[in-house]
């Protein structure tokens, strides 16, 4: 079976965030780093070249494929902020309805700007996602 593409790299999340070109996107990424560190109690790790993750969980699919992933995380992409691990918890749908302007994709929540969303709802989503992946799904 092929190795998982997105793995912890050992690179510095702080160096990655400091190198974000756009000053607004960099400021938002630093705010997400602060918020996710505070809410999860975890220090960030780089997952692949562009994802800043917090905490870990182990998954195993019916197909037999398994691996580790970040419980929650984000990537400051040019088009939007990609937020990971926030849409699977049982309470996620209710919280996403309160979040504000966003889009949901396969496993991601996309936000154009942090000012477009309710930070209290975001904080609850982060807590719920982290709790779901680290206690309900599986701990590594």
Rosetta constraint file for C-alpha pairs under 8 A:
AtomPair CA 1 CA 65 HARMONIC 7.43 0.50
AtomPair CA 4 CA 67 HARMONIC 6.99 0.50
AtomPair CA 5 CA 48 HARMONIC 7.40 0.50
AtomPair CA 6 CA 47 HARMONIC 5.72 0.50
AtomPair CA 6 CA 48 HARMONIC 4.89 0.50
AtomPair CA 6 CA 69 HARMONIC 7.70 0.50
AtomPair CA 7 CA 47 HARMONIC 4.99 0.50
AtomPair CA 7 CA 48 HARMONIC 5.48 0.50
AtomPair CA 7 CA 68 HARMONIC 7.63 0.50
AtomPair CA 7 CA 69 HARMONIC 7.23 0.50
AtomPair CA 8 CA 45 HARMONIC 6.64 0.50
AtomPair CA 8 CA 46 HARMONIC 5.60 0.50
AtomPair CA 8 CA 47 HARMONIC 4.33 0.50
AtomPair CA 8 CA 48 HARMONIC 6.17 0.50
AtomPair CA 9 CA 45 HARMONIC 7.84 0.50
AtomPair CA 9 CA 46 HARMONIC 5.79 0.50
AtomPair CA 9 CA 47 HARMONIC 5.94 0.50
AtomPair CA 9 CA 48 HARMONIC 5.95 0.50
AtomPair CA 9 CA 49 HARMONIC 7.53 0.50
AtomPair CA 10 CA 45 HARMONIC 7.05 0.50
AtomPair CA 10 CA 46 HARMONIC 6.46 0.50
AtomPair CA 11 CA 15 HARMONIC 7.99 0.50
AtomPair CA 11 CA 16 HARMONIC 7.94 0.50
AtomPair CA 11 CA 45 HARMONIC 7.60 0.50
AtomPair CA 11 CA 46 HARMONIC 5.92 0.50
AtomPair CA 12 CA 16 HARMONIC 6.31 0.50
AtomPair CA 12 CA 45 HARMONIC 7.32 0.50
AtomPair CA 12 CA 46 HARMONIC 6.76 0.50
AtomPair CA 13 CA 17 HARMONIC 6.09 0.50
AtomPair CA 13 CA 44 HARMONIC 6.51 0.50
AtomPair CA 13 CA 45 HARMONIC 6.16 0.50
AtomPair CA 13 CA 46 HARMONIC 5.69 0.50
AtomPair CA 13 CA 52 HARMONIC 6.37 0.50
AtomPair CA 14 CA 18 HARMONIC 6.01 0.50
AtomPair CA 15 CA 19 HARMONIC 6.29 0.50
AtomPair CA 16 CA 20 HARMONIC 6.81 0.50
AtomPair CA 16 CA 50 HARMONIC 7.71 0.50
AtomPair CA 17 CA 26 HARMONIC 6.33 0.50
AtomPair CA 17 CA 29 HARMONIC 6.77 0.50
AtomPair CA 17 CA 30 HARMONIC 6.91 0.50
AtomPair CA 18 CA 26 HARMONIC 7.00 0.50
AtomPair CA 19 CA 26 HARMONIC 7.98 0.50
AtomPair CA 20 CA 25 HARMONIC 7.12 0.50
AtomPair CA 20 CA 26 HARMONIC 5.32 0.50
AtomPair CA 20 CA 76 HARMONIC 7.65 0.50
AtomPair CA 21 CA 25 HARMONIC 7.79 0.50
AtomPair CA 21 CA 26 HARMONIC 7.05 0.50
AtomPair CA 22 CA 26 HARMONIC 6.05 0.50
AtomPair CA 23 CA 27 HARMONIC 6.10 0.50
AtomPair CA 24 CA 28 HARMONIC 6.18 0.50
AtomPair CA 25 CA 29 HARMONIC 6.05 0.50
AtomPair CA 25 CA 76 HARMONIC 6.44 0.50
AtomPair CA 25 CA 78 HARMONIC 7.82 0.50
AtomPair CA 26 CA 30 HARMONIC 6.18 0.50
AtomPair CA 26 CA 76 HARMONIC 7.45 0.50
AtomPair CA 27 CA 31 HARMONIC 6.28 0.50
AtomPair CA 28 CA 32 HARMONIC 6.23 0.50
AtomPair CA 28 CA 113 HARMONIC 7.76 0.50
AtomPair CA 28 CA 114 HARMONIC 6.62 0.50
AtomPair CA 29 CA 33 HARMONIC 6.15 0.50
AtomPair CA 29 CA 75 HARMONIC 7.74 0.50
AtomPair CA 29 CA 76 HARMONIC 6.01 0.50
AtomPair CA 30 CA 34 HARMONIC 6.23 0.50
AtomPair CA 31 CA 35 HARMONIC 6.09 0.50
AtomPair CA 32 CA 36 HARMONIC 5.89 0.50
AtomPair CA 32 CA 74 HARMONIC 7.67 0.50
AtomPair CA 33 CA 37 HARMONIC 5.97 0.50
AtomPair CA 33 CA 44 HARMONIC 7.37 0.50
AtomPair CA 33 CA 52 HARMONIC 7.92 0.50
AtomPair CA 34 CA 38 HARMONIC 6.14 0.50
AtomPair CA 35 CA 39 HARMONIC 6.09 0.50
AtomPair CA 35 CA 123 HARMONIC 7.47 0.50
AtomPair CA 36 CA 40 HARMONIC 5.79 0.50
AtomPair CA 36 CA 41 HARMONIC 7.83 0.50
AtomPair CA 36 CA 42 HARMONIC 7.81 0.50
AtomPair CA 36 CA 54 HARMONIC 7.06 0.50
AtomPair CA 36 CA 73 HARMONIC 7.64 0.50
AtomPair CA 36 CA 126 HARMONIC 6.97 0.50
AtomPair CA 37 CA 41 HARMONIC 5.42 0.50
AtomPair CA 37 CA 42 HARMONIC 5.37 0.50
AtomPair CA 37 CA 43 HARMONIC 5.81 0.50
AtomPair CA 37 CA 44 HARMONIC 6.94 0.50
AtomPair CA 37 CA 54 HARMONIC 7.21 0.50
AtomPair CA 38 CA 42 HARMONIC 7.64 0.50
AtomPair CA 39 CA 123 HARMONIC 7.29 0.50
AtomPair CA 39 CA 126 HARMONIC 7.11 0.50
AtomPair CA 39 CA 127 HARMONIC 6.19 0.50
AtomPair CA 40 CA 54 HARMONIC 7.03 0.50
AtomPair CA 40 CA 55 HARMONIC 7.42 0.50
AtomPair CA 40 CA 126 HARMONIC 7.80 0.50
AtomPair CA 40 CA 127 HARMONIC 6.77 0.50
AtomPair CA 40 CA 130 HARMONIC 6.67 0.50
AtomPair CA 42 CA 54 HARMONIC 5.64 0.50
AtomPair CA 42 CA 55 HARMONIC 5.88 0.50
AtomPair CA 43 CA 54 HARMONIC 6.32 0.50
AtomPair CA 43 CA 55 HARMONIC 7.77 0.50
AtomPair CA 44 CA 52 HARMONIC 6.05 0.50
AtomPair CA 44 CA 53 HARMONIC 5.44 0.50
AtomPair CA 44 CA 54 HARMONIC 5.04 0.50
AtomPair CA 44 CA 55 HARMONIC 7.78 0.50
AtomPair CA 45 CA 52 HARMONIC 5.71 0.50
AtomPair CA 45 CA 53 HARMONIC 5.26 0.50
AtomPair CA 45 CA 54 HARMONIC 6.47 0.50
AtomPair CA 46 CA 50 HARMONIC 7.03 0.50
AtomPair CA 46 CA 51 HARMONIC 5.72 0.50
AtomPair CA 46 CA 52 HARMONIC 4.84 0.50
AtomPair CA 46 CA 53 HARMONIC 6.14 0.50
AtomPair CA 47 CA 51 HARMONIC 5.07 0.50
AtomPair CA 47 CA 52 HARMONIC 6.14 0.50
AtomPair CA 47 CA 53 HARMONIC 6.31 0.50
AtomPair CA 47 CA 70 HARMONIC 7.44 0.50
AtomPair CA 50 CA 75 HARMONIC 5.84 0.50
AtomPair CA 50 CA 76 HARMONIC 7.77 0.50
AtomPair CA 51 CA 73 HARMONIC 6.68 0.50
AtomPair CA 51 CA 74 HARMONIC 5.66 0.50
AtomPair CA 51 CA 75 HARMONIC 4.77 0.50
AtomPair CA 52 CA 73 HARMONIC 5.36 0.50
AtomPair CA 52 CA 74 HARMONIC 5.42 0.50
AtomPair CA 52 CA 75 HARMONIC 6.19 0.50
AtomPair CA 53 CA 70 HARMONIC 5.05 0.50
AtomPair CA 53 CA 71 HARMONIC 7.02 0.50
AtomPair CA 53 CA 72 HARMONIC 5.77 0.50
AtomPair CA 53 CA 73 HARMONIC 4.05 0.50
AtomPair CA 53 CA 74 HARMONIC 6.60 0.50
AtomPair CA 54 CA 70 HARMONIC 5.77 0.50
AtomPair CA 54 CA 71 HARMONIC 6.00 0.50
AtomPair CA 54 CA 72 HARMONIC 5.44 0.50
AtomPair CA 54 CA 73 HARMONIC 5.76 0.50
AtomPair CA 55 CA 70 HARMONIC 5.57 0.50
AtomPair CA 55 CA 71 HARMONIC 5.13 0.50
AtomPair CA 55 CA 72 HARMONIC 6.91 0.50
AtomPair CA 55 CA 130 HARMONIC 7.51 0.50
AtomPair CA 55 CA 134 HARMONIC 7.53 0.50
AtomPair CA 56 CA 68 HARMONIC 6.59 0.50
AtomPair CA 56 CA 69 HARMONIC 5.53 0.50
AtomPair CA 56 CA 70 HARMONIC 4.48 0.50
AtomPair CA 56 CA 71 HARMONIC 4.89 0.50
AtomPair CA 56 CA 133 HARMONIC 7.77 0.50
AtomPair CA 56 CA 134 HARMONIC 6.80 0.50
AtomPair CA 56 CA 139 HARMONIC 7.02 0.50
AtomPair CA 56 CA 140 HARMONIC 6.69 0.50
AtomPair CA 57 CA 68 HARMONIC 5.61 0.50
AtomPair CA 57 CA 69 HARMONIC 5.63 0.50
AtomPair CA 57 CA 70 HARMONIC 6.38 0.50
AtomPair CA 57 CA 71 HARMONIC 5.82 0.50
AtomPair CA 57 CA 133 HARMONIC 6.00 0.50
AtomPair CA 57 CA 134 HARMONIC 5.62 0.50
AtomPair CA 57 CA 137 HARMONIC 7.24 0.50
AtomPair CA 57 CA 138 HARMONIC 5.58 0.50
AtomPair CA 57 CA 139 HARMONIC 4.81 0.50
AtomPair CA 57 CA 140 HARMONIC 5.27 0.50
AtomPair CA 58 CA 66 HARMONIC 7.30 0.50
AtomPair CA 58 CA 67 HARMONIC 5.69 0.50
AtomPair CA 58 CA 68 HARMONIC 4.42 0.50
AtomPair CA 58 CA 69 HARMONIC 6.51 0.50
AtomPair CA 58 CA 137 HARMONIC 7.61 0.50
AtomPair CA 58 CA 138 HARMONIC 5.52 0.50
AtomPair CA 58 CA 139 HARMONIC 5.81 0.50
AtomPair CA 58 CA 140 HARMONIC 5.00 0.50
AtomPair CA 59 CA 66 HARMONIC 5.35 0.50
AtomPair CA 59 CA 67 HARMONIC 5.58 0.50
AtomPair CA 59 CA 68 HARMONIC 6.19 0.50
AtomPair CA 59 CA 69 HARMONIC 7.69 0.50
AtomPair CA 59 CA 137 HARMONIC 7.23 0.50
AtomPair CA 59 CA 138 HARMONIC 6.77 0.50
AtomPair CA 60 CA 64 HARMONIC 6.34 0.50
AtomPair CA 60 CA 65 HARMONIC 5.79 0.50
AtomPair CA 60 CA 66 HARMONIC 4.10 0.50
AtomPair CA 60 CA 67 HARMONIC 6.71 0.50
AtomPair CA 61 CA 65 HARMONIC 5.40 0.50
AtomPair CA 61 CA 66 HARMONIC 6.15 0.50
AtomPair CA 68 CA 140 HARMONIC 7.26 0.50
AtomPair CA 70 CA 85 HARMONIC 7.84 0.50
AtomPair CA 71 CA 84 HARMONIC 7.88 0.50
AtomPair CA 71 CA 85 HARMONIC 5.92 0.50
AtomPair CA 71 CA 129 HARMONIC 7.08 0.50
AtomPair CA 71 CA 130 HARMONIC 5.43 0.50
AtomPair CA 71 CA 133 HARMONIC 5.40 0.50
AtomPair CA 71 CA 134 HARMONIC 6.56 0.50
AtomPair CA 72 CA 83 HARMONIC 7.58 0.50
AtomPair CA 72 CA 84 HARMONIC 5.27 0.50
AtomPair CA 72 CA 85 HARMONIC 4.49 0.50
AtomPair CA 72 CA 86 HARMONIC 6.81 0.50
AtomPair CA 72 CA 126 HARMONIC 6.95 0.50
AtomPair CA 72 CA 129 HARMONIC 6.51 0.50
AtomPair CA 72 CA 130 HARMONIC 5.83 0.50
AtomPair CA 73 CA 83 HARMONIC 5.90 0.50
AtomPair CA 73 CA 84 HARMONIC 4.94 0.50
AtomPair CA 73 CA 85 HARMONIC 6.72 0.50
AtomPair CA 74 CA 81 HARMONIC 6.88 0.50
AtomPair CA 74 CA 82 HARMONIC 5.37 0.50
AtomPair CA 74 CA 83 HARMONIC 4.37 0.50
AtomPair CA 74 CA 84 HARMONIC 5.65 0.50
AtomPair CA 75 CA 81 HARMONIC 5.91 0.50
AtomPair CA 75 CA 82 HARMONIC 5.12 0.50
AtomPair CA 75 CA 83 HARMONIC 6.66 0.50
AtomPair CA 76 CA 80 HARMONIC 6.74 0.50
AtomPair CA 76 CA 81 HARMONIC 4.78 0.50
AtomPair CA 76 CA 82 HARMONIC 6.47 0.50
AtomPair CA 77 CA 81 HARMONIC 5.59 0.50
AtomPair CA 77 CA 82 HARMONIC 6.78 0.50
AtomPair CA 79 CA 112 HARMONIC 6.96 0.50
AtomPair CA 80 CA 110 HARMONIC 6.08 0.50
AtomPair CA 80 CA 111 HARMONIC 5.50 0.50
AtomPair CA 80 CA 112 HARMONIC 4.46 0.50
AtomPair CA 80 CA 113 HARMONIC 7.13 0.50
AtomPair CA 81 CA 110 HARMONIC 5.64 0.50
AtomPair CA 81 CA 111 HARMONIC 5.14 0.50
AtomPair CA 81 CA 112 HARMONIC 6.09 0.50
AtomPair CA 81 CA 113 HARMONIC 7.28 0.50
AtomPair CA 82 CA 108 HARMONIC 6.16 0.50
AtomPair CA 82 CA 109 HARMONIC 5.88 0.50
AtomPair CA 82 CA 110 HARMONIC 4.79 0.50
AtomPair CA 82 CA 111 HARMONIC 6.66 0.50
AtomPair CA 83 CA 108 HARMONIC 5.50 0.50
AtomPair CA 83 CA 109 HARMONIC 5.02 0.50
AtomPair CA 83 CA 110 HARMONIC 6.21 0.50
AtomPair CA 83 CA 111 HARMONIC 7.75 0.50
AtomPair CA 84 CA 107 HARMONIC 6.39 0.50
AtomPair CA 84 CA 108 HARMONIC 4.97 0.50
AtomPair CA 84 CA 109 HARMONIC 6.59 0.50
AtomPair CA 85 CA 107 HARMONIC 6.63 0.50
AtomPair CA 85 CA 108 HARMONIC 6.93 0.50
AtomPair CA 85 CA 126 HARMONIC 7.77 0.50
AtomPair CA 85 CA 129 HARMONIC 5.44 0.50
AtomPair CA 85 CA 130 HARMONIC 7.21 0.50
AtomPair CA 85 CA 133 HARMONIC 7.67 0.50
AtomPair CA 86 CA 92 HARMONIC 6.81 0.50
AtomPair CA 86 CA 107 HARMONIC 7.84 0.50
AtomPair CA 86 CA 108 HARMONIC 7.23 0.50
AtomPair CA 86 CA 109 HARMONIC 6.96 0.50
AtomPair CA 86 CA 125 HARMONIC 5.59 0.50
AtomPair CA 86 CA 126 HARMONIC 6.05 0.50
AtomPair CA 86 CA 128 HARMONIC 7.36 0.50
AtomPair CA 86 CA 129 HARMONIC 4.82 0.50
AtomPair CA 86 CA 130 HARMONIC 7.91 0.50
AtomPair CA 87 CA 92 HARMONIC 5.26 0.50
AtomPair CA 87 CA 93 HARMONIC 7.12 0.50
AtomPair CA 87 CA 96 HARMONIC 7.76 0.50
AtomPair CA 87 CA 104 HARMONIC 7.85 0.50
AtomPair CA 87 CA 107 HARMONIC 6.63 0.50
AtomPair CA 87 CA 108 HARMONIC 7.08 0.50
AtomPair CA 87 CA 109 HARMONIC 7.08 0.50
AtomPair CA 87 CA 125 HARMONIC 7.79 0.50
AtomPair CA 87 CA 129 HARMONIC 7.09 0.50
AtomPair CA 88 CA 92 HARMONIC 6.25 0.50
AtomPair CA 88 CA 107 HARMONIC 7.72 0.50
AtomPair CA 88 CA 129 HARMONIC 6.80 0.50
AtomPair CA 88 CA 132 HARMONIC 7.74 0.50
AtomPair CA 89 CA 128 HARMONIC 6.08 0.50
AtomPair CA 89 CA 129 HARMONIC 5.57 0.50
AtomPair CA 89 CA 132 HARMONIC 5.56 0.50
AtomPair CA 91 CA 95 HARMONIC 6.40 0.50
AtomPair CA 91 CA 128 HARMONIC 7.29 0.50
AtomPair CA 92 CA 96 HARMONIC 5.85 0.50
AtomPair CA 92 CA 125 HARMONIC 6.42 0.50
AtomPair CA 92 CA 128 HARMONIC 7.38 0.50
AtomPair CA 92 CA 129 HARMONIC 7.83 0.50
AtomPair CA 93 CA 97 HARMONIC 6.25 0.50
AtomPair CA 94 CA 98 HARMONIC 6.85 0.50
AtomPair CA 95 CA 99 HARMONIC 6.26 0.50
AtomPair CA 95 CA 121 HARMONIC 5.93 0.50
AtomPair CA 95 CA 122 HARMONIC 7.85 0.50
AtomPair CA 95 CA 124 HARMONIC 7.25 0.50
AtomPair CA 95 CA 125 HARMONIC 6.37 0.50
AtomPair CA 96 CA 100 HARMONIC 7.52 0.50
AtomPair CA 96 CA 121 HARMONIC 7.45 0.50
AtomPair CA 96 CA 125 HARMONIC 7.63 0.50
AtomPair CA 98 CA 118 HARMONIC 7.16 0.50
AtomPair CA 98 CA 121 HARMONIC 6.14 0.50
AtomPair CA 99 CA 117 HARMONIC 5.36 0.50
AtomPair CA 99 CA 118 HARMONIC 5.18 0.50
AtomPair CA 99 CA 119 HARMONIC 7.61 0.50
AtomPair CA 99 CA 121 HARMONIC 5.30 0.50
AtomPair CA 99 CA 122 HARMONIC 6.31 0.50
AtomPair CA 100 CA 116 HARMONIC 6.24 0.50
AtomPair CA 100 CA 117 HARMONIC 4.48 0.50
AtomPair CA 100 CA 118 HARMONIC 6.07 0.50
AtomPair CA 101 CA 111 HARMONIC 6.86 0.50
AtomPair CA 101 CA 112 HARMONIC 7.88 0.50
AtomPair CA 101 CA 116 HARMONIC 5.69 0.50
AtomPair CA 101 CA 117 HARMONIC 5.96 0.50
AtomPair CA 102 CA 109 HARMONIC 6.75 0.50
AtomPair CA 102 CA 110 HARMONIC 5.53 0.50
AtomPair CA 102 CA 111 HARMONIC 4.83 0.50
AtomPair CA 102 CA 112 HARMONIC 7.17 0.50
AtomPair CA 102 CA 117 HARMONIC 7.75 0.50
AtomPair CA 103 CA 109 HARMONIC 5.76 0.50
AtomPair CA 103 CA 110 HARMONIC 5.04 0.50
AtomPair CA 103 CA 111 HARMONIC 6.75 0.50
AtomPair CA 104 CA 108 HARMONIC 5.86 0.50
AtomPair CA 104 CA 109 HARMONIC 4.55 0.50
AtomPair CA 104 CA 110 HARMONIC 6.14 0.50
AtomPair CA 105 CA 109 HARMONIC 6.17 0.50
AtomPair CA 105 CA 110 HARMONIC 7.46 0.50
AtomPair CA 111 CA 116 HARMONIC 7.71 0.50
AtomPair CA 111 CA 117 HARMONIC 7.85 0.50
AtomPair CA 112 CA 116 HARMONIC 7.32 0.50
AtomPair CA 113 CA 117 HARMONIC 7.48 0.50
AtomPair CA 114 CA 119 HARMONIC 7.72 0.50
AtomPair CA 117 CA 122 HARMONIC 7.59 0.50
AtomPair CA 118 CA 122 HARMONIC 6.31 0.50
AtomPair CA 119 CA 123 HARMONIC 6.04 0.50
AtomPair CA 120 CA 124 HARMONIC 6.34 0.50
AtomPair CA 121 CA 125 HARMONIC 6.19 0.50
AtomPair CA 122 CA 126 HARMONIC 6.18 0.50
AtomPair CA 123 CA 127 HARMONIC 6.25 0.50
AtomPair CA 124 CA 128 HARMONIC 6.01 0.50
AtomPair CA 125 CA 129 HARMONIC 5.89 0.50
AtomPair CA 126 CA 130 HARMONIC 5.99 0.50
AtomPair CA 127 CA 131 HARMONIC 6.04 0.50
AtomPair CA 128 CA 132 HARMONIC 5.97 0.50
AtomPair CA 129 CA 133 HARMONIC 6.15 0.50
AtomPair CA 130 CA 134 HARMONIC 6.01 0.50
AtomPair CA 131 CA 135 HARMONIC 5.73 0.50
AtomPair CA 131 CA 136 HARMONIC 7.32 0.50
AtomPair CA 132 CA 136 HARMONIC 5.00 0.50
AtomPair CA 132 CA 137 HARMONIC 6.37 0.50
AtomPair CA 133 CA 137 HARMONIC 4.97 0.50
AtomPair CA 133 CA 138 HARMONIC 6.46 0.50
AtomPair CA 133 CA 139 HARMONIC 7.64 0.50
AtomPair CA 134 CA 138 HARMONIC 5.78 0.50
AtomPair CA 134 CA 139 HARMONIC 5.23 0.50
AtomPair CA 135 CA 139 HARMONIC 6.42 0.50
